[in-house]
Amino acid sequence: MDTHSDLDRLGDEIAEMSAHLEAATARLLDRIREFDAREGWNTGFRSCAAWLSWRVGLDLGAARERVRVARSLGTLPRLAEALARGEISYAKVRAVTRVATPETEERLLAVARAGTAEHVERIVRGWRRVDRQAELRETARQSASRALHVYQDDDGTVVVRGRLTPEAGALLLRALDAARAMLYRKPAPGDDAPTMPQQQADALALLAETALHQEIDPGAPGERYQVVVHVDADVLADADHPGQSVLEDGARVSAETSQRLACDAGCVVMRHDADGRIVEIGARTRTIPPALRRALQHRDRGCRFPGCGVRITEGHHIHHWARGGPTTLSNLAMLCRRHHRAVHEEGYQIEREVDGTLTFRRPNGWRIPYVPDVSLLPSDQMDVLRETNIAHGVTITSRTITPGWLGERLDVGWAIDVLHPLAVGSTAGGRFGVLDA
């Protein structure tokens, strides 16, 4: 037997199988994109990447990359088609989608076809440097153009005209929205209702008055971010019981929301007489004492919901303390805010079994396993994959995925000048000589 011919055939088989895998990866990304868009992951998981990490066993970082690439290919059909035909690898697509736009897709696809994965990575790094430089120039221009002109008109009114940086503008818009909501919770009837510009003017005046009243001091952090909820004890114990569950400003929240907030928060008990007057106020207490919290954090080390593990968490009473549940380690579990809300307000259930393990269930009662069942595969997966690709009209040979590189030296600076539309000396739209000697 000719050893070299045998090795050549083995190499061709590796190349062909790799191209088949890349074509299948394209179909996988199509399905991930659809699953993500339709929020199929929203069954207690905080993102499509978190679901992939749990269901498929991907590292969370790799799962995020899969979702990012899948979303990007939705607007980059030429790259998606090249991957689907096994002509370029996922590694190249992953790199190119960091910078590609519909306008630059064709040029970057030429790069992916011509060069190796290392060439593509180097060109993408150079491309990003040009993008960042352009972005920094635009940021500097926006900062330099910021201005606020305030002057008094002939009739005594004050005219305000200005230009803010994007982040300062976003802050102002949020503040105006909050002030306007405070002033106009109930719209005035008929012709008395102020117009939107008038409401904005009133909101700006409220912001100025509030800032001066507070001596431009946002207040202590603890008070600044405190949320106060007034809830009847009967409602806290039973969400179906009639009674109040309102925020400090009177806005109603669900009884389930109050129960979630009370799971791990400071509580003050106020007793009222028949006329609603306060007759007694108890001392403020924390639901979970510091020592118990430390033990809970040491034991759980993050959110216990399957596939989560987020380290910033809240203590959850499995059997709520308002219904007689004890504040003990065995009755507590750490949940992130997303999954704490899911358990209290979205119908998810959590139980502790006699052996101490936790069981989570969907609202329909289906159990959510910590480790999903492994899918059963046929004995010869490559034959199935090859037949599936052929059924999709994909013809693959041992040369399909091989790049066009012939060993030339890569001149990254010259390549970026040729390819990037914002680079000095760019000849975008011409032929793509990416690799030169």
Phi, psi and omega in degrees: 000137178283111183299319182294318178296320179297318179292324177297317178297321178296317177297319177297322179295319178298315181296318181293315179298322179297318179296320177299319179296320180294320178298319177293326178298323178299317178293323176300316180295324175302316182288324176297317180298317179293316179300319179293314182296325181271004177055042175295340180281349187280059177239043182108349180265149187277347181196167176295323179297318179297321178295316179299319179300321181282312189281325186254341179088017177285149167300144186301321178296317178295324179295318178298321178295319178301314181294318180299313181295318180300316178296317182298318182295341176296337178247006182232074188294329182291318176295318180299319181292319180297321176293319182295335179266004178073019185275334177226158185270161175299324180300319178291317179297318179301318180290312186294323182292350175290336186232343188290145171231166177305331181283329184254001186302315185297318179295317182287331174295322177298321177298314182296323180286327186277324189251174175280173178299325178294318176302314182298315180300317181294318179293321178296321177298317177296321179298317181293326177298317178296318178300316181295320178297319178295321179294319178296321177298319180292320178297317179296321179296317179296319180295318181293333183271359182294141182193153174222119180251122180232120180212158183267131179278174184298330182271005178096346177288157181256130181259130180241128177216135183196176176221125182246157173295158183306317183289322177292322178295319178297320178297316180296317181297319178297317181294319179296319178300316181294317181292321180294321178296325179293320184281327189235055176295321178244114182297143178290146184284150170056223185288348181283347183294125179290151177287168179300314177302324178293320177297321178296319179297317179294322179295320179296320178297320179295320178299316180295316181296318180295318180298317180291322180297324180271006184054039180051042179242116183291352178095170180293141183305320182299318179283326184298323186253013181282137175245123182253129178235131175257119184220139177290147181300322181294323178291323179296327180278329184216112183297337180276353183283138178291144180155178185273149172206089189226154173283172182303325182275005177096352180290132183282140171235160182292156177298326179296323177295317177299319179296320178296314181296325181283349181300323186211072184205165173288136183236137174236123180269124177243130177255138183242152174273186184298334180269003178090001180281142179289127180247343180201139176233123179278167178289148178290132180232151173268138182296314181249115181297153183305316182298317179293323178298318179298318178296320179296315179294322179294322182286312188273325177055038178130180182297134184272354181298137182307130176081006183260267180084009178302136187278335179276110191225172175233149177283135180240128173278116180299314170251110192303139182298331180291342177254020176096004179289138183282151174269076181232163183301322182290340181258010182240153174210146178273130176227142172290168184299321180299314184277337172295320177293321181299319181290319184276321192244352183242007173089002177287151186236148177224134180225148172255125182281170183296334179273005176094349179285156179259141175242128178249142179227149174288169178303332179276003177094352180291138180286141176256106183286150175294321179238116181295158177293146179280134179290143178277131183242152176293164185294323180243088185295326185293323177297318178296317180295318179298315180296323179294317178298317178299319178298332177272009178077021182260118178257122186233135174236182180289348180258356187301316188265359183286129180289166182276004184294135180245017176102004180293156176285140179270122175257095187297315181301315179295319181299318180293320177301324181284320191268319189280126183295340181260358182282150177294131179082011181297137175241048184305137179103348179271195177288159188250080173276086187278324185250129178230168180273000000 
